[in-house]
Amino acid sequence: MNIPTAIFDCSAPDLASCPDESLPEFAFIGRSNVGKSSLLNTLAGVERLARVSPTPGFTKLINFFTMGKTWRLVDLPGYGYAEGSRKHVSQFNRAVANYLKHRPNLCCVFLLIDSGLEPQPIDLEFVQWLASHARPFVIVFTKTDRGTPEAVAANIAAFKERIAGWFEQLPEIFQCSSATGHGRTELLGVIGKIVDAGPAPELETPPSATSLPPEIEPPFRLEVRARREAEKTSFDKKKLKAARPW
């Protein structure tokens, strides 16, 4: 996929402030410090398009970047870390949830996972939430250049094993490195196929998710709780940490 131009569009604090819905969007999200901004710059081919910060939780707004005037990269705030008042954290969480649930031109979510870590509960919870809300997504393991091939392969295999029972067919899984550019072609290929295919009808139920396990609590608990009575789901009622974006 060729990207002739890559420009910053705008930052939005909430769903109502997002730009018009005329272009397909591809959102990137993951734990804080997973290498999201570096990956976005690699995909766009622009070194400083998205600001890279050593401070976890630096991105607090929904940032939009227009690629070739035909589609948008969306940089969502990372989860797993939050600074500031409880009120600010609550607003930040709600903005992420509302965008992912209600943005009609969101075509695919790229969930970034640090390949140097064993499966993290917060990442597993987010996989569950995306599946339960019928949001198309792929999983991208980042920083594959930083560990040994054996360690990276072991962590990816462990993650796949943890989520395998939740799906009839696993989501697509990719590996990438912003330092080497590995995986750029494959990720842009995913985006290119979706853009070329044009709009698809909205899904009402996950195409491949089986019943989700009750031992992992759903993200965005307030929203899911409202749906439990109507849908008779069997999620548990443990309290989620305030720093999580759900």
Stockholm file with secondary structure:
# STOCKHOLM 1.0

chainA/1-246         MNIPTAIFDCSAPDLASCPDESLPEFAFIGRSNVGKSSLLNTLAGVERLARVSPTPGFTKLINFFTMGKTWRLVDLPGYGYAEGSRKHVSQFNRAVANYLKHRPNLCCVFLLIDSGLEPQPIDLEFVQWLASHARPFVIVFTKTDRGTPEAVAANIAAFKERIAGWFEQLPEIFQCSSATGHGRTELLGVIGKIVDAGPAPELETPPSATSLPPEIEPPFRLEVRARREAEKTSFDKKKLKAARPW
#=GR chainA/1-246 SS CCCSCEEEEEEESSGGGSCCSCSCEEEEEEBTTSSHHHHHHHHHTCTTSSCCCSSTTCCCSEEEEEETTTEEEEECCCBSCCCSCHHHHHHHHHHHHHHHHHCTTEEEEEEEEETTSCCCHHHHHHHHHHHHTTCCEEEEEECTTSSCHHHHHHHHHHHHHHHGGGBSSCCCEEECCTTTCTTHHHHHHHHHHHHHHCCCCCCSSCSSBCCCCTTSCCSSHHHHHHHHHHHTCCCCCCCCCTTSCC
#=GC SS_cons         CCCSCEEEEEEESSGGGSCCSCSCEEEEEEBTTSSHHHHHHHHHTCTTSSCCCSSTTCCCSEEEEEETTTEEEEECCCBSCCCSCHHHHHHHHHHHHHHHHHCTTEEEEEEEEETTSCCCHHHHHHHHHHHHTTCCEEEEEECTTSSCHHHHHHHHHHHHHHHGGGBSSCCCEEECCTTTCTTHHHHHHHHHHHHHHCCCCCCSSCSSBCCCCTTSCCSSHHHHHHHHHHHTCCCCCCCCCTTSCC
//
